Amino acid sequence: MTKKTLVALAATMALALPGVASAGSAEMDVIVDGHAGTETRSIAVTVADLNLASTNGMRRADSRLVRASKQVCGWVNGSVLPVTDGFRTCYGSAIDSARSDLNMLVQRQS
């Protein structure tokens, strides 16, 4: 194999392995959807590494959902722009839906 072929093969494997590693944990993901105007953004938040039966695990999961909800609704950390009504609506809907999905996930595991 040429050096160019090896580099291409290594790059392909590097991109493919995270997908393979996370494929088994897809059932432990909470999808956070944000609808801002006509745009919809989604982020998959994994909670596979957390113990959802513990208070600490649920607190960490909720923190991830809050961060993802802000992100899909266009929040920029350090922004000096005031929060708009559109952001509030988007965030409220995103976090409520994500928390509901998390609670269903916890109930399925019980």
N, C-alpha and C positions, 0 to 999 in steps of 0.2 A: 504494500500500500504506500501511496505517496503521502508526504507530510500534509498536503492539502486535504486528502481524503480522511486522514486521521483526525484532523482538526474539525472537519465537517461532521464526522461520526461522533466525536466527543461533544460537540455543540448540540447535536440532535439528542444524545442521551441525557445531557444536562437539562434540556428542556422537557424531556419526556418523563424523567424520574419523579419530579414533584407531583405530576399528575397521577402516576402509578401509586405513589406513597399516599396520596390523599384520596384515592378512589375508594378505599375501604371506609373512610370516615365521612363520606358524603351524607350518610344518614344521620350524622351528628353535626350537620351544618344548619344554621338558621339563615334564611335568605331575608335580607333587609332591602325593601323596595322604597324608593323615594320618588314622589311625583311632584316635580317643580314645573309649573306651567304645562307645556306640552311635552316635556322631557321626562323620561323615567330612567332611573339608574338603579342598579341592583348590586349588592355585595353579599357574598357568602361568608358568614362568620362561623368559624369552626369552634365547637365547644367539646370536641372529642377528648381533649387533654384535661378537662375539668371534671371534678367529682360533683355532679349536679345534685347529689343527695346532701351535700354540706352547704351551710350558709355561706362560707367563703367561696365555694365554687359557683354558687348562684350569683353572688355579688360580682365576681370577676366576669361571669357571662353577661350580666346586665351592663357592666362597664363597657364591654366590647360592643354590645348592641347600641348603647348610647353613642359611642364614637362612630360606629358605622352609620347610624341614622343621621348624625350630623353631616357625615361625609357625603352620603347620597343626596342630601338636600342642599349641598353647596356651601356648607360652613367652611370658613378658612380660619385656622388658628391664628391669632394675633391680628385679626382684621379689626380695623377701626370703624368699619361700616356698621350702622345699626341693624339689628335683626328686623326683618320685614315680616308682614303678616303672612306672605307666601311661604317663608321659611318656617314660621311657627306651625302653619297648617301641614306642611310637608313633614316636618319633624314629628309632630303629634301623631299623625297617621302612621309613619314609619315605625316609631318606637312602640306604639300600641300593637301593631301587627306583629312585630318581631317578638315582643314579650309574650303575646298569645301563642305564637309558634313555639317559643322556648318552653312554655308551660305544657303544651301538648307533647313535646319531646320528653319532658321529665315524666309525665304521666305514663307514656308508653314504656318507659324504662322501669317503672315501679311494678 
